[in-house]
């Protein structure tokens, strides 16, 4: 696992009173925390600061240039029913996913912190920090915490 730090390379507005989507780059289009994390990561890589909410895991990657899927606090692995249990969903996901790399993004003090993982590392991360939502039949990642960040730090090569 590798870790990268970079300042957020653009101006934005954060409005915690706004329901759901708290971030905007232009005052018109609003993003939730996950969308913002992906846009900020892309911008640090010199790519357009956008989040494509329609990227299907089995068709393309969030960042095609890196063949990478991007995740952040409280993310859903995939918004599609792939099975009836954590193990079944995880297995089907890895059978069909296009990405070959995964990036966990944390935004702290105007800094984009990214943890890049291969499949085995992401599998371990998911096992440790995600759970199965039996009602929606999806895997959801836990809210980012100091404990999670310390775990990630302990895995950085």
C-alpha positions as CSV (number, residue, x, y, z in Angstrom):
1,X,0.0,0.0,0.0
2,X,1.2,3.5,-0.8
3,X,0.2,6.8,0.7
4,X,0.2,10.2,-1.1
5,X,-0.5,13.6,0.3
6,X,-1.4,16.7,-1.8
7,X,-3.1,20.0,-1.2
8,X,-6.6,20.4,-2.6
9,X,-5.8,22.2,-5.8
10,X,-9.0,24.3,-6.2
11,X,-11.3,26.5,-4.4
12,X,-14.6,25.1,-3.1
13,X,-17.5,25.9,-0.8
14,X,-18.6,23.6,2.1
15,X,-22.1,24.1,3.4
16,X,-22.9,21.7,6.3
17,X,-26.5,23.0,6.5
18,X,-27.2,21.8,3.0
19,X,-28.8,18.3,3.1
20,X,-26.8,15.5,1.5
21,X,-24.5,17.4,-0.9
22,X,-22.3,19.8,1.1
23,X,-19.6,20.7,-1.4
24,X,-19.6,22.8,-4.6
25,X,-16.8,24.0,-6.9
26,X,-19.0,26.4,-8.8
27,X,-22.0,27.3,-6.6
28,X,-24.3,25.4,-8.9
29,X,-23.5,21.7,-8.9
30,X,-23.3,20.2,-5.4
31,X,-21.5,17.0,-4.4
32,X,-21.7,14.6,-1.4
33,X,-18.5,13.8,0.5
34,X,-17.6,10.8,-1.7
35,X,-18.1,12.7,-4.9
36,X,-15.9,15.6,-3.5
37,X,-13.2,13.2,-2.4
38,X,-13.0,11.7,-5.9
39,X,-13.0,15.1,-7.6
40,X,-10.3,16.3,-5.3
41,X,-8.1,13.2,-5.9
42,X,-8.5,13.6,-9.7
43,X,-7.5,17.2,-9.5
44,X,-4.3,16.3,-7.6
45,X,-3.5,14.0,-10.5
46,X,-4.0,16.8,-13.0
47,X,-7.3,15.4,-14.2
48,X,-10.6,17.3,-14.4
49,X,-12.1,17.8,-10.9
50,X,-15.3,15.8,-11.5
51,X,-17.0,12.7,-10.1
52,X,-18.8,10.4,-12.6
53,X,-21.5,8.9,-10.5
54,X,-22.5,6.5,-13.3
55,X,-19.2,4.5,-13.5
56,X,-20.3,0.9,-13.4
57,X,-17.7,-1.3,-11.6
58,X,-17.8,-4.0,-14.2
59,X,-17.5,-1.6,-17.2
60,X,-14.9,1.0,-16.2
61,X,-12.8,2.5,-13.4
62,X,-13.4,5.8,-11.6
63,X,-9.9,6.8,-12.7
64,X,-9.3,5.0,-16.0
65,X,-5.8,6.4,-16.3
66,X,-4.9,4.3,-13.2
67,X,-7.5,1.6,-13.6
68,X,-8.5,2.6,-10.1
69,X,-11.7,2.5,-8.1
70,X,-12.1,5.4,-5.6
71,X,-13.7,4.9,-2.2
72,X,-14.1,7.1,0.9
73,X,-16.0,7.3,4.2
74,X,-19.3,5.5,4.3
75,X,-19.0,4.4,0.6
76,X,-21.0,1.6,-0.9
77,X,-18.9,-1.0,-2.7
78,X,-21.3,-1.2,-5.6
79,X,-25.0,0.0,-5.8
80,X,-26.2,-3.2,-7.2
81,X,-27.3,-6.5,-5.6
82,X,-24.6,-9.1,-6.2
83,X,-25.5,-11.7,-3.6
84,X,-27.1,-12.6,-0.3
85,X,-24.1,-12.3,2.0
86,X,-20.8,-10.4,2.5
87,X,-18.8,-13.3,1.1
88,X,-21.0,-13.8,-1.9
89,X,-21.1,-10.1,-2.8
90,X,-17.3,-9.7,-2.3
91,X,-16.6,-12.8,-4.5
92,X,-18.8,-11.7,-7.3
93,X,-17.4,-8.1,-7.1
94,X,-13.8,-9.4,-7.5
95,X,-14.9,-11.7,-10.4
96,X,-16.3,-8.8,-12.4
97,X,-14.5,-5.6,-11.4
98,X,-12.6,-3.8,-14.1
99,X,-10.3,-1.9,-11.8
100,X,-6.9,-3.3,-10.8
101,X,-6.2,-0.7,-8.1
102,X,-8.2,0.9,-5.3
103,X,-7.8,4.2,-3.6
104,X,-9.2,5.2,-0.2
105,X,-9.4,9.0,0.0
106,X,-9.4,11.0,3.2
107,X,-9.7,14.8,3.2
108,X,-8.0,16.4,6.2
109,X,-7.0,20.1,6.7
110,X,-7.3,21.0,3.0
111,X,-5.2,18.0,2.1
112,X,-6.1,15.0,0.0
113,X,-4.6,11.9,1.6
114,X,-4.8,8.8,-0.6
115,X,-4.0,5.2,0.2
116,X,-3.5,3.1,-3.0
117,X,-4.0,-0.6,-2.8
118,X,-3.8,-3.7,-4.9
119,X,-6.5,-6.3,-4.9
120,X,-5.2,-8.3,-1.9
121,X,-4.8,-5.1,0.1
122,X,-8.2,-3.9,-0.8
123,X,-9.7,-7.3,0.1
124,X,-8.1,-7.1,3.5
125,X,-9.2,-3.5,4.0
126,X,-12.8,-4.4,3.0
127,X,-12.9,-7.4,5.4
128,X,-11.7,-5.2,8.2
129,X,-13.7,-2.0,7.5
130,X,-16.9,-2.9,5.7
131,X,-20.0,-4.7,6.6
132,X,-23.0,-6.3,4.8
133,X,-26.3,-4.3,4.8
134,X,-28.7,-7.2,4.7
135,X,-31.7,-4.9,4.0
136,X,-30.1,-3.4,0.8
137,X,-27.9,-6.4,0.2
138,X,-24.8,-4.3,-0.4
139,X,-21.4,-3.9,1.2
140,X,-20.9,-0.5,3.0
141,X,-17.7,0.9,4.3
142,X,-17.6,2.2,7.8
143,X,-17.3,5.9,8.6
144,X,-13.7,7.0,8.6
145,X,-12.2,7.0,12.0
146,X,-8.9,7.5,13.7
147,X,-8.8,3.7,14.2
148,X,-9.3,3.1,10.5
149,X,-6.6,5.7,9.6
150,X,-4.2,4.1,12.0
151,X,-4.9,0.7,10.4
152,X,-4.2,2.2,7.0
153,X,-1.0,3.8,8.2
154,X,0.2,0.5,9.6
155,X,-0.1,-1.1,6.1
156,X,1.8,1.7,4.2
157,X,5.0,0.2,2.7
